[in-house]
Amino acid sequence: MSGVTPAELAGRVGEVIGSSDWMLVDQDMVNKFADATGDHQFIHVNEEMAKMTPFGGTIAHGFLSLSLLPVLMAKSTCPKIDGVKMGVNYGGNKTRFLSPVRVGKRVRAHFKLLELEEKRPGQWQQTIEYTLEIEGQEKPACIAEWITQFFV
């Protein structure tokens, strides 16, 4: 697939610009995230204890759900921008964790371009609304406005 220029992409502000493939959230992924962050709360890593909660089993960390944004974006139908030398996370405007992701569920993301502006020549800042869908559920796991900068 051929890429687009930043100016071409800017013409799509307000549109959903892509969706990702489905990704399985399994216990191994959750355990590795717990090890990386030091968050070993039982609802994430102890399957027997988590069965006794309203969740009925282990759930992914909210921050794990948010951290899937880069990999899901990379595996999405979002347009690729020509000539990008580097991209960096800049921050977020708001993030809401609306529904837990049960271990064993699949998730995918939808990306809506909220804003794209050139901050300096060759330095662009984009704000994307990231919605993380859980397969078979109406309510999303997470909605976040995430800001990145890329350099062309």
DSSP file (Angstrom, degrees, kcal/mol; ACC not computed):
  #  RESIDUE AA STRUCTURE BP1 BP2  ACC     N-H-->O    O-->H-N    N-H-->O    O-->H-N    TCO  KAPPA ALPHA  PHI   PSI    X-CA   Y-CA   Z-CA
    1    1 A M              0   0    0      0, 0.0     2,-0.1     0, 0.0    79,-0.0   0.000 360.0 360.0 360.0 131.9    0.0    0.0    0.0
    2    2 A S        -     0   0    0      1,-0.1    78,-0.3    77,-0.0     2,-0.0  -0.439 360.0-119.7 -77.4 154.9    1.4    3.4   -0.9
    3    3 A G        -     0   0    0     -2,-0.1     2,-0.3    76,-0.1    78,-0.2  -0.171  16.6-127.8 -87.2-179.2    1.7    6.0    1.7
    4    4 A V  B     -a   81   0A   0     76,-2.4    78,-2.7    -2,-0.0    -1,-0.1  -0.853  20.5-111.9-124.1 160.5    0.2    9.5    2.1
    5    5 A T     >  -     0   0    0     -2,-0.3     4,-2.3    76,-0.2     5,-0.2  -0.548  32.7-111.9 -83.6 159.1    1.7   12.9    2.8
    6    6 A P  H  > S+     0   0    0      0, 0.0     4,-2.5     0, 0.0     5,-0.2   0.899 120.1  54.3 -56.6 -39.7    1.0   14.6    6.1
    7    7 A A  H  > S+     0   0    0      2,-0.2     4,-0.8     1,-0.2   109,-0.0   0.889 107.4  49.7 -63.4 -38.7   -1.1   17.2    4.2
    8    8 A E  H >4 S+     0   0    0      1,-0.2     3,-0.7     2,-0.2    -1,-0.2   0.914 111.5  48.7 -64.8 -42.3   -3.2   14.5    2.6
    9    9 A L  H >< S+     0   0    0     -4,-2.3     3,-2.5     1,-0.2    -2,-0.2   0.885 102.1  62.9 -64.6 -38.0   -3.8   12.9    6.0
   10   10 A A  H >< S+     0   0    0     -4,-2.5     3,-1.3     1,-0.3    -1,-0.2   0.781  91.9  66.6 -58.7 -26.2   -4.7   16.2    7.5
   11   11 A G  T << S+     0   0    0     -4,-0.8    -1,-0.3    -3,-0.7    -2,-0.2   0.538  94.4  60.0 -70.0  -5.8   -7.6   16.3    5.1
   12   12 A R  T X   +     0   0    0     -3,-2.5     3,-2.1    -4,-0.1   101,-0.3   0.224  69.7 141.2-108.0  12.7   -9.1   13.3    7.0
   13   13 A V  T <  S+     0   0    0     -3,-1.3   101,-0.2     1,-0.3     3,-0.1  -0.317  70.4  28.4 -56.0 135.1   -9.4   15.0   10.4
   14   14 A G  T 3  S+     0   0    0     99,-3.9     2,-0.3     1,-0.3    -1,-0.3   0.327 102.5 106.8  93.6  -6.2  -12.7   13.9   12.0
   15   15 A E  S <  S-     0   0    0     -3,-2.1    98,-2.4    98,-0.3     2,-0.6  -0.741  78.6-112.7-105.3 151.2  -12.7   10.5   10.3
   16   16 A V  E     -B  112   0B   0     -2,-0.3    96,-0.3    96,-0.3     3,-0.1  -0.752  34.6-171.5 -73.0 120.8  -12.0    7.0   11.5
   17   17 A I  E     -     0   0B   0     94,-2.7     2,-0.3    -2,-0.6    95,-0.2   0.473  52.6 -25.2-101.4  -3.0   -8.8    6.3    9.6
   18   18 A G  E     -B  111   0B   0     93,-1.0    93,-2.8    60,-0.2     2,-0.3  -0.927  45.5-133.4 170.5 167.1   -8.3    2.6   10.3
   19   19 A S  E     -B  110   0B   0     -2,-0.3    58,-2.0    91,-0.2    91,-0.2  -0.955  25.8-126.7-136.9 155.1   -8.9   -0.4   12.4
   20   20 A S  B     -G   76   0C   0     89,-2.5    56,-0.2    -2,-0.3     2,-0.1  -0.404  27.2 -95.7 -95.8 173.1   -6.5   -3.1   13.6
   21   21 A D        -     0   0    0     54,-1.4    88,-0.3    51,-0.2     2,-0.2  -0.377  54.4 -87.9 -72.3 164.6   -6.5   -6.9   13.4
   22   22 A W        -     0   0    0     86,-0.1     2,-0.4    -2,-0.1    86,-0.2  -0.525  43.5-162.3 -74.0 146.0   -7.8   -8.8   16.4
   23   23 A M  E     -C  107   0B   0     84,-2.6    84,-2.7    -2,-0.2     2,-0.4  -0.999  14.9-129.1-133.3 132.6   -5.2   -9.6   19.1
   24   24 A L  E     -C  106   0B   0     -2,-0.4     2,-0.8    82,-0.2    82,-0.2  -0.644  11.1-151.8 -80.1 131.7   -5.5  -12.2   21.8
   25   25 A V        +     0   0    0     80,-2.8    79,-3.6    -2,-0.4    80,-0.4  -0.903  28.8 176.5-101.6 105.3   -4.9  -11.1   25.4
   26   26 A D     >  -     0   0    0     -2,-0.8     4,-2.0    77,-0.2     3,-0.2  -0.568  44.6-102.6-108.8 172.6   -3.7  -14.2   27.1
   27   27 A Q  H  > S+     0   0    0      1,-0.2     4,-2.9     2,-0.2     5,-0.2   0.851 118.8  57.8 -64.3 -35.2   -2.4  -14.9   30.6
   28   28 A D  H  > S+     0   0    0      2,-0.2     4,-2.3     1,-0.2    -1,-0.2   0.918 106.7  48.6 -61.2 -43.0    1.2  -15.0   29.5
   29   29 A M  H  > S+     0   0    0      2,-0.2     4,-2.1     1,-0.2    -2,-0.2   0.927 113.5  47.1 -61.2 -45.2    0.9  -11.4   28.1
   30   30 A V  H  X S+     0   0    0     -4,-2.0     4,-2.5     2,-0.2    -2,-0.2   0.908 111.7  50.5 -64.4 -43.0   -0.7  -10.3   31.4
   31   31 A N  H  X S+     0   0    0     -4,-2.9     4,-2.4     1,-0.2    -1,-0.2   0.905 110.4  49.3 -62.3 -42.1    2.0  -12.0   33.5
   32   32 A K  H  X S+     0   0    0     -4,-2.3     4,-2.3     2,-0.2    -1,-0.2   0.885 111.0  49.8 -65.7 -38.0    4.8  -10.4   31.5
   33   33 A F  H  X S+     0   0    0     -4,-2.1     4,-2.1     2,-0.2     6,-0.3   0.906 109.5  52.0 -66.2 -40.3    3.2   -7.0   31.8
   34   34 A A  H  X>S+     0   0    0     -4,-2.5     4,-2.1     1,-0.2     5,-0.6   0.917 111.2  47.2 -60.1 -43.3    2.8   -7.5   35.6
   35   35 A D  H  <5S+     0   0    0     -4,-2.4    -2,-0.2     1,-0.2    -1,-0.2   0.903 112.3  49.5 -64.8 -40.7    6.5   -8.4   35.8
   36   36 A A  H  <5S+     0   0    0     -4,-2.3    -1,-0.2     1,-0.2    -2,-0.2   0.846 123.2  30.6 -67.9 -33.4    7.5   -5.4   33.7
   37   37 A T  H  <5S-     0   0    0     -4,-2.1    -2,-0.2    -5,-0.1    -1,-0.2   0.595 100.2-123.7-103.0 -13.8    5.5   -2.9   35.8
   38   38 A G  T  <5 +     0   0    0     -4,-2.1     2,-1.1    -5,-0.2    -3,-0.2   0.601  67.9 134.2  78.3  10.4    5.6   -4.6   39.2
   39   39 A D      < +     0   0    0     -5,-0.6    -1,-0.2    -6,-0.3    -2,-0.1  -0.771  16.0 157.5 -97.2  93.0    1.8   -4.6   39.3
   40   40 A H        +     0   0    0     -2,-1.1     5,-0.1    -3,-0.1    -1,-0.1  -0.071  11.6 160.0-106.6  31.4    1.0   -8.2   40.5
   41   41 A Q    >>  -     0   0    0      1,-0.1     3,-2.4     2,-0.1     4,-1.2  -0.275  50.7-118.2 -54.7 140.1   -2.5   -7.5   41.9
   42   42 A F  H 3> S+     0   0    0      1,-0.3     4,-2.2     2,-0.2     8,-0.3   0.760 108.8  69.2 -58.8 -28.1   -4.3  -10.8   42.2
   43   43 A I  H 34 S+     0   0    0      1,-0.2    16,-2.5     2,-0.2    -1,-0.3   0.700 109.8  37.4 -64.7 -15.4   -7.0   -9.8   39.7
   44   44 A H  H <4 S+     0   0    0     -3,-2.4    -1,-0.2    14,-0.2    -2,-0.2   0.775 131.7  19.3-100.4 -34.1   -4.4   -9.9   37.0
   45   45 A V  H  < S+     0   0    0     -4,-1.2     2,-0.8     1,-0.2    -3,-0.2   0.582 104.2  73.6-121.8 -12.3   -2.1  -12.9   37.9
   46   46 A N     X  -     0   0    0     -4,-2.2     4,-2.6    -5,-0.2     5,-0.2  -0.836  52.9-174.7-111.4  97.1   -3.9  -15.2   40.3
   47   47 A E  H  > S+     0   0    0     -2,-0.8     4,-1.2     1,-0.2    -1,-0.2   0.853  81.7  50.2 -61.0 -38.7   -6.5  -17.2   38.3
   48   48 A E  H  4 S+     0   0    0      2,-0.2     4,-0.5     1,-0.2     3,-0.3   0.940 114.9  41.6 -68.3 -47.5   -8.1  -19.0   41.3
   49   49 A M  H >4 S+     0   0    0      1,-0.2     3,-1.4     2,-0.2    -2,-0.2   0.885 111.1  57.2 -66.6 -37.9   -8.5  -15.8   43.5
   50   50 A A  H >< S+     0   0    0     -4,-2.6     3,-1.6    -8,-0.3     7,-0.7   0.786  94.1  67.7 -65.7 -26.8   -9.7  -13.8   40.5
   51   51 A K  T 3< S+     0   0    0     -4,-1.2    -1,-0.3    -3,-0.3    -2,-0.2   0.773  95.1  58.0 -62.0 -24.3  -12.5  -16.4   39.9
   52   52 A M  T <  S+     0   0    0     -3,-1.4    -1,-0.3    -4,-0.5    -2,-0.2   0.438  94.0  84.2 -87.4   0.3  -14.1  -15.2   43.2
   53   53 A T  S X  S-     0   0    0     -3,-1.6     3,-1.4    -4,-0.1    -3,-0.0  -0.485  98.5-100.1 -94.8 169.4  -14.4  -11.6   42.0
   54   54 A P  T 3  S+     0   0    0      0, 0.0    -1,-0.1     0, 0.0    -3,-0.1   0.703 121.2  66.1 -60.4 -17.5  -17.2  -10.0   39.9
   55   55 A F  T 3  S-     0   0    0     -5,-0.2    -4,-0.1     2,-0.1    -5,-0.1   0.760  95.8-142.7 -75.5 -24.0  -14.8  -10.4   36.9
   56   56 A G  S <  S+     0   0    0     -3,-1.4     2,-0.3    -6,-0.5    -5,-0.2   0.539  70.9   7.4  75.7   6.5  -15.0  -14.2   37.2
   57   57 A G  S    S-     0   0    0     -7,-0.7    -2,-0.1   -14,-0.1    -9,-0.1  -0.961 104.7 -40.2 169.5-178.2  -11.4  -14.6   36.2
   58   58 A T        -     0   0    0     -2,-0.3    45,-2.5   -14,-0.1     2,-0.3  -0.326  51.6-160.8 -70.4 150.9   -8.2  -12.7   35.6
   59   59 A I  B     -H  102   0D   0    -16,-2.5    43,-0.2    43,-0.3     2,-0.1  -0.913  22.3-102.7-129.3 155.7   -8.3   -9.4   33.7
   60   60 A A        -     0   0    0     41,-2.8    41,-0.4    -2,-0.3     2,-0.1  -0.436  44.1-100.2 -71.9 150.4   -5.7   -7.4   31.8
   61   61 A H     >  -     0   0    0      1,-0.1     4,-1.9    -2,-0.1     3,-0.2  -0.418  26.5-124.9 -62.9 145.1   -4.2   -4.3   33.5
   62   62 A G  H  > S+     0   0    0      1,-0.2     4,-2.0     2,-0.2     5,-0.2   0.914 114.1  52.9 -58.5 -42.1   -5.8   -1.1   32.2
   63   63 A F  H  > S+     0   0    0      1,-0.2     4,-2.3     2,-0.2    -1,-0.2   0.787 103.8  56.7 -68.2 -25.2   -2.4    0.2   31.3
   64   64 A L  H  > S+     0   0    0      2,-0.2     4,-0.9     1,-0.2    -1,-0.2   0.929 105.5  51.3 -65.5 -44.3   -1.8   -3.0   29.3
   65   65 A S  H >< S+     0   0    0     -4,-1.9     3,-0.6     1,-0.2    -2,-0.2   0.911 113.5  44.6 -57.2 -43.0   -4.9   -2.1   27.3
   66   66 A L  H >< S+     0   0    0     -4,-2.0     3,-1.7     1,-0.2    -1,-0.2   0.884 107.4  58.4 -68.4 -38.8   -3.5    1.4   26.7
   67   67 A S  H 3< S+     0   0    0     -4,-2.3     4,-0.4     1,-0.3    -1,-0.2   0.604  90.0  72.6 -72.2  -9.8    0.0    0.1   25.9
   68   68 A L  T <X S+     0   0    0     -4,-0.9     4,-2.7    -3,-0.6     5,-0.3   0.614  71.8  94.4 -75.5 -10.8   -1.4   -2.0   23.0
   69   69 A L  H <> S+     0   0    0     -3,-1.7     4,-2.5     1,-0.2     5,-0.2   0.891  82.2  47.0 -50.2 -50.9   -1.9    1.2   21.0
   70   70 A P  H  > S+     0   0    0      0, 0.0     4,-2.3     0, 0.0    -1,-0.2   0.929 115.3  43.8 -62.4 -44.5    1.4    1.1   19.1
   71   71 A V  H  > S+     0   0    0     -4,-0.4     4,-1.4     1,-0.2    -2,-0.2   0.894 115.8  48.1 -69.1 -37.2    1.3   -2.6   18.1
   72   72 A L  H  < S+     0   0    0     -4,-2.7   -51,-0.2     2,-0.2    -1,-0.2   0.877 111.2  50.9 -70.4 -35.5   -2.4   -2.3   17.1
   73   73 A M  H >< S+     0   0    0     -4,-2.5     3,-1.4    -5,-0.3     5,-0.3   0.920 109.1  51.5 -63.3 -42.8   -1.7    0.8   15.1
   74   74 A A  H 3< S+     0   0    0     -4,-2.3    -1,-0.2     1,-0.3    -2,-0.2   0.821 112.4  46.7 -63.7 -30.5    1.2   -1.0   13.3
   75   75 A K  T 3< S+     0   0    0     -4,-1.4   -54,-1.4    -5,-0.2    -1,-0.3  -0.096 101.0  99.5-101.4  34.4   -1.2   -3.8   12.5
   76   76 A S  B <  S-G   20   0C   0     -3,-1.4   -56,-0.3   -56,-0.2    -3,-0.1  -0.589  82.9-114.7-116.0 175.5   -4.0   -1.6   11.3
   77   77 A T        +     0   0    0    -58,-2.0   -57,-0.1    -2,-0.2     3,-0.1   0.250  69.9 132.4 -90.0  10.2   -5.4   -0.2    8.1
   78   78 A C        -     0   0    0     -5,-0.3   -60,-0.2   -59,-0.1    -2,-0.1  -0.343  68.9 -97.5 -61.8 143.3   -4.4    3.3    9.0
   79   79 A P        -     0   0    0      0, 0.0     2,-0.4     0, 0.0    -1,-0.1  -0.347  34.2-128.3 -62.8 142.0   -2.6    5.1    6.2
   80   80 A K        -     0   0    0    -78,-0.3   -76,-2.4    -3,-0.1     2,-0.5  -0.768  20.4-129.1 -91.1 136.0    1.2    5.0    6.4
   81   81 A I  B >   -a    4   0A   0     -2,-0.4     3,-1.0   -78,-0.2   -76,-0.2  -0.739  22.6-120.4 -91.5 128.6    2.8    8.4    6.1
   82   82 A D  T 3  S+     0   0    0    -78,-2.7    -1,-0.1    -2,-0.5   -80,-0.0  -0.379  87.1  11.0 -65.5 138.6    5.6    8.8    3.5
   83   83 A G  T 3  S+     0   0    0      1,-0.2     2,-0.4    -2,-0.1    -1,-0.2   0.631  74.3 165.2  77.2  16.5    9.0    9.7    4.7
   84   84 A V    <   +     0   0    0     -3,-1.0    68,-0.3     1,-0.2    -1,-0.2  -0.538  12.9 180.0 -71.3 125.5    8.6    9.4    8.5
   85   85 A K        -     0   0    0     66,-3.5     2,-0.3    -2,-0.4    -1,-0.2   0.753  66.3  -8.0 -92.2 -30.8   12.1    9.4   10.1
   86   86 A M  E     -D  151   0B   0     65,-1.1    65,-2.7     2,-0.0    -1,-0.4  -0.972  55.0-158.6-165.5 147.7   10.9    9.1   13.7
   87   87 A G  E     -D  150   0B   0     -2,-0.3     2,-0.3    63,-0.2    63,-0.2  -0.989  12.8-173.9-132.1 145.9    7.8    9.1   15.8
   88   88 A V  E     -D  149   0B   0     61,-2.9    61,-2.7    -2,-0.3     2,-0.3  -0.985  29.4-111.2-138.1 148.2    7.4    9.8   19.6
   89   89 A N  E     -D  148   0B   0     -2,-0.3    59,-0.2    59,-0.2     3,-0.1  -0.582  28.9-179.7 -71.6 139.0    4.6    9.6   22.1
   90   90 A Y  E     -     0   0B   0     57,-2.8     2,-0.3     1,-0.4    58,-0.2   0.667  46.0 -93.5-112.2 -29.5    3.8   13.1   23.4
   91   91 A G  E     -D  147   0B   0     56,-1.6    56,-3.5     0, 0.0    -1,-0.4  -0.941  37.0 -80.9 146.5-167.0    1.0   12.4   25.9
   92   92 A G  E     -D  146   0B   0     -2,-0.3    54,-0.2    54,-0.2     3,-0.1  -0.974   6.1-155.0-137.7 151.1   -2.7   12.1   26.2
   93   93 A N  E    S-     0   0B   0     52,-1.9     2,-0.3     1,-0.4    -1,-0.1   0.849  83.8 -12.6 -88.5 -42.4   -5.7   14.4   26.7
   94   94 A K  E     -D  145   0B   0     51,-0.7    51,-2.7     2,-0.0    -1,-0.4  -0.980  55.9-168.2-159.3 150.3   -7.9   11.8   28.4
   95   95 A T  E     -D  144   0B   0     -2,-0.3     2,-0.4    49,-0.2    49,-0.2  -0.996   5.7-174.4-141.2 132.9   -8.1    8.1   29.0
   96   96 A R  E     -D  143   0B   0     47,-2.5    47,-2.2    -2,-0.4     2,-0.8  -0.997  16.6-152.7-132.0 131.0  -11.0    6.1   30.2
   97   97 A F  E     +D  142   0B   0     -2,-0.4    45,-0.3    45,-0.2    44,-0.1  -0.896  25.3 168.8 -99.5 106.7  -11.0    2.4   31.1
   98   98 A L        +     0   0    0     43,-1.6    43,-0.2    -2,-0.8    44,-0.2   0.748  59.0  14.2 -96.9 -27.9  -14.7    1.5   30.5
   99   99 A S  S    S-     0   0    0     42,-1.3    -1,-0.3    40,-0.0     2,-0.1  -0.987  78.4-110.9-152.1 136.4  -14.7   -2.3   30.6
  100  100 A P        -     0   0    0      0, 0.0     2,-0.8     0, 0.0   -39,-0.1  -0.383  24.6-130.4 -70.5 147.3  -12.2   -4.9   31.8
  101  101 A V        -     0   0    0    -41,-0.4   -41,-2.8    40,-0.1     2,-0.2  -0.871  23.5-142.7 -96.2 108.8  -10.5   -7.2   29.3
  102  102 A R  B >   -H   59   0D   0     -2,-0.8     3,-2.0   -43,-0.2   -43,-0.3  -0.476  27.8-101.0 -69.0 139.0  -10.9  -10.8   30.5
  103  103 A V  T 3  S+     0   0    0    -45,-2.5   -77,-0.2     1,-0.3    -1,-0.1  -0.397 111.8  36.5 -58.8 135.4   -7.9  -12.9   29.8
  104  104 A G  T 3  S+     0   0    0    -79,-3.6    -1,-0.3     1,-0.4     2,-0.2   0.281  92.9 116.6  99.4  -7.9   -8.6  -15.1   26.8
  105  105 A K    <   -     0   0    0     -3,-2.0   -80,-2.8   -80,-0.4    -1,-0.4  -0.539  60.7-128.5 -88.8 158.1  -10.6  -12.3   25.0
  106  106 A R  E     -C   24   0B   0    -82,-0.2    29,-2.9    -2,-0.2     2,-0.3  -0.845  24.1-168.7-104.7 145.7   -9.5  -10.7   21.7
  107  107 A V  E     -CE  23 134B   0    -84,-2.7   -84,-2.6    -2,-0.4     2,-0.3  -0.901   7.9-177.3-127.9 157.3   -9.3   -7.0   21.2
  108  108 A R  E     - E   0 133B   0     25,-1.8    25,-3.2    -2,-0.3     2,-0.3  -0.972  18.3-129.1-148.0 162.1   -8.9   -4.7   18.3
  109  109 A A  E     - E   0 132B   0    -88,-0.3   -89,-2.5    -2,-0.3     2,-0.4  -0.835   6.1-156.8-117.4 151.0   -8.6   -0.9   17.9
  110  110 A H  E     -BE  19 131B   0     21,-2.0    21,-2.3    -2,-0.3     2,-0.5  -0.975  15.5-152.0-121.3 139.7  -10.3    1.8   15.9
  111  111 A F  E     -BE  18 130B   0    -93,-2.8   -94,-2.7    -2,-0.4   -93,-1.0  -0.953  10.7-173.5-122.6 119.2   -8.4    5.0   15.2
  112  112 A K  E     -BE  16 129B   0     17,-2.2    17,-3.1    -2,-0.5     2,-0.7  -0.951  24.2-132.5-111.7 126.4  -10.1    8.4   14.6
  113  113 A L  E     + E   0 128B   0    -98,-2.4   -99,-3.9    -2,-0.5   -98,-0.3  -0.680  30.5 170.5 -80.5 113.3   -8.0   11.3   13.6
  114  114 A L  E     -     0   0B   0     13,-2.8     2,-0.3    -2,-0.7    14,-0.2   0.802  63.8  -2.4 -92.3 -34.1   -9.0   14.2   15.8
  115  115 A E  E     - E   0 127B   0     12,-1.6    12,-2.6  -102,-0.1    -1,-0.3  -0.986  51.4-179.9-158.9 145.2   -6.2   16.7   14.9
  116  116 A L  E     + E   0 126B   0     -2,-0.3     2,-0.3    10,-0.2    10,-0.2  -0.891  18.3 160.5-150.0 119.0   -3.1   17.0   12.8
  117  117 A E  E     - E   0 125B   0      8,-2.4     8,-2.9    -2,-0.3     2,-0.7  -0.988  41.0-118.5-141.3 150.1   -1.0   20.0   12.6
  118  118 A E  E     - E   0 124B   0     -2,-0.3     6,-0.3     6,-0.2    -2,-0.0  -0.791  25.3-176.6 -87.8 115.4    2.6   21.0   11.6
  119  119 A K  E    S-     0   0B   0      4,-2.4    -1,-0.2    -2,-0.7     5,-0.2   0.878  73.0  -8.1 -79.7 -41.1    4.3   22.4   14.7
  120  120 A R  E >  S- E   0 123B   0      3,-1.3     3,-2.7     0, 0.0    -1,-0.3  -0.916 105.6 -60.1-144.6 164.6    7.5   23.2   12.9
  121  121 A P  T 3  S+     0   0    0      0, 0.0     3,-0.1     0, 0.0    -2,-0.0  -0.320 127.7   1.7 -53.9 121.2    8.7   22.4    9.4
  122  122 A G  T 3  S+     0   0    0      1,-0.1    30,-2.4    -2,-0.1     2,-0.6   0.415 109.1 105.0  81.5  -1.4    8.8   18.6    9.2
  123  123 A Q  E <   -EF 120 151B   0     -3,-2.7    -4,-2.4    28,-0.2    -3,-1.3  -0.946  49.0-177.1-116.3 113.8    7.4   18.1   12.7
  124  124 A W  E     -EF 118 150B   0     26,-2.9    26,-2.3    -2,-0.6     2,-0.5  -0.841  14.0-156.6-113.3 144.7    3.8   17.1   12.9
  125  125 A Q  E     -EF 117 149B   0     -8,-2.9    -8,-2.4    -2,-0.4     2,-0.4  -0.983  13.5-173.8-122.1 127.5    1.6   16.5   15.9
  126  126 A Q  E     -EF 116 148B   0     22,-2.8    22,-2.3    -2,-0.5     2,-0.5  -0.942  15.0-154.5-122.7 144.3   -1.5   14.2   15.7
  127  127 A T  E     -EF 115 147B   0    -12,-2.6   -13,-2.8    -2,-0.4   -12,-1.6  -0.977  18.3-172.3-115.2 124.1   -4.2   13.5   18.1
  128  128 A I  E     -EF 113 146B   0     18,-2.8    18,-3.0    -2,-0.5     2,-0.7  -0.935  22.7-137.3-117.7 135.1   -5.9   10.1   17.7
  129  129 A E  E     -EF 112 145B   0    -17,-3.1   -17,-2.2    -2,-0.4     2,-0.6  -0.863  25.7-160.2 -89.5 117.7   -9.0    8.8   19.5
  130  130 A Y  E     -EF 111 144B   0     14,-3.5    14,-2.3    -2,-0.7     2,-0.5  -0.886   9.2-173.3-103.5 118.2   -8.1    5.2   20.2
  131  131 A T  E     -EF 110 143B   0    -21,-2.3   -21,-2.0    -2,-0.6     2,-0.7  -0.965  10.6-154.5-116.3 119.7  -11.0    2.9   21.0
  132  132 A L  E     -EF 109 142B   0     10,-3.0     9,-2.8    -2,-0.5    10,-1.0  -0.838  13.1-159.6 -98.1 111.5  -10.2   -0.6   22.1
  133  133 A E  E     -E  108   0B   0    -25,-3.2   -25,-1.8    -2,-0.7     2,-0.5  -0.674   8.0-144.2 -91.4 141.1  -13.0   -3.0   21.3
  134  134 A I  E >   -E  107   0B   0     -2,-0.3     3,-2.2     3,-0.3   -27,-0.2  -0.921  33.0-106.3-104.0 128.6  -13.5   -6.4   23.0
  135  135 A E  T 3  S+     0   0    0    -29,-2.9   -29,-0.1    -2,-0.5     3,-0.1  -0.289 102.3   9.6 -56.4 128.8  -14.7   -9.1   20.8
  136  136 A G  T 3  S+     0   0    0      1,-0.2     2,-0.4   -31,-0.1    -1,-0.3   0.501 107.7 103.5  82.2   5.0  -18.4   -9.9   21.5
  137  137 A Q    <   -     0   0    0     -3,-2.2    -3,-0.3     1,-0.1    -1,-0.2  -0.945  58.0-153.9-122.8 142.8  -19.0   -6.9   23.8
  138  138 A E  S    S+     0   0    0     -2,-0.4    -1,-0.1    -3,-0.1    -2,-0.0   0.888  80.2  71.3 -78.2 -40.5  -20.7   -3.7   23.1
  139  139 A K  S    S-     0   0    0      1,-0.1    -5,-0.3    -6,-0.1    -2,-0.0  -0.632  85.4-126.2 -82.4 128.9  -18.9   -1.6   25.6
  140  140 A P        -     0   0    0      0, 0.0    -7,-0.2     0, 0.0     3,-0.1  -0.266   6.1-132.3 -70.6 161.1  -15.2   -0.8   24.7
  141  141 A A  S    S+     0   0    0     -9,-2.8   -43,-1.6     1,-0.3   -42,-1.3   0.878  84.1   0.9 -74.8 -40.7  -12.4   -1.6   27.1
  142  142 A C  E     -DF  97 132B   0    -10,-1.0   -10,-3.0   -45,-0.3     2,-0.4  -0.999  50.5-167.0-153.5 142.4  -10.7    1.8   26.7
  143  143 A I  E     +DF  96 131B   0    -47,-2.2   -47,-2.5    -2,-0.3     2,-0.4  -0.993  24.3 168.0-130.1 128.9  -11.1    5.1   24.9
  144  144 A A  E     -DF  95 130B   0    -14,-2.3   -14,-3.5    -2,-0.4     2,-0.7  -0.998  35.5-139.7-141.8 141.9   -8.1    7.5   24.9
  145  145 A E  E     -DF  94 129B   0    -51,-2.7   -52,-1.9    -2,-0.4   -51,-0.7  -0.918  35.4-172.0 -95.9 113.3   -7.1   10.6   23.1
  146  146 A W  E     -DF  92 128B   0    -18,-3.0   -18,-2.8    -2,-0.7     2,-0.5  -0.905  12.7-152.2-117.5 136.7   -3.4   10.0   22.4
  147  147 A I  E     +DF  91 127B   0    -56,-3.5   -57,-2.8    -2,-0.4   -56,-1.6  -0.898  18.1 171.1-110.5 129.5   -1.0   12.5   21.0
  148  148 A T  E     -DF  89 126B   0    -22,-2.3   -22,-2.8    -2,-0.5     2,-0.4  -0.924  19.3-147.0-128.7 158.0    2.1   11.6   19.0
  149  149 A Q  E     -DF  88 125B   0    -61,-2.7   -61,-2.9    -2,-0.3     2,-0.3  -0.973  14.5-172.0-122.0 142.5    4.6   13.6   17.0
  150  150 A F  E     -DF  87 124B   0    -26,-2.3   -26,-2.9    -2,-0.4     2,-0.4  -0.965  12.3-143.0-133.9 155.1    6.3   12.4   13.9
  151  151 A F  E      DF  86 123B   0    -65,-2.7   -66,-3.5    -2,-0.3   -65,-1.1  -0.957 360.0 360.0-122.8 129.2    9.1   13.9   11.9
  152  152 A V              0   0    0    -30,-2.4   -29,-0.1    -2,-0.4    -1,-0.1   0.334 360.0 360.0-118.8 360.0    9.5   13.8    8.1
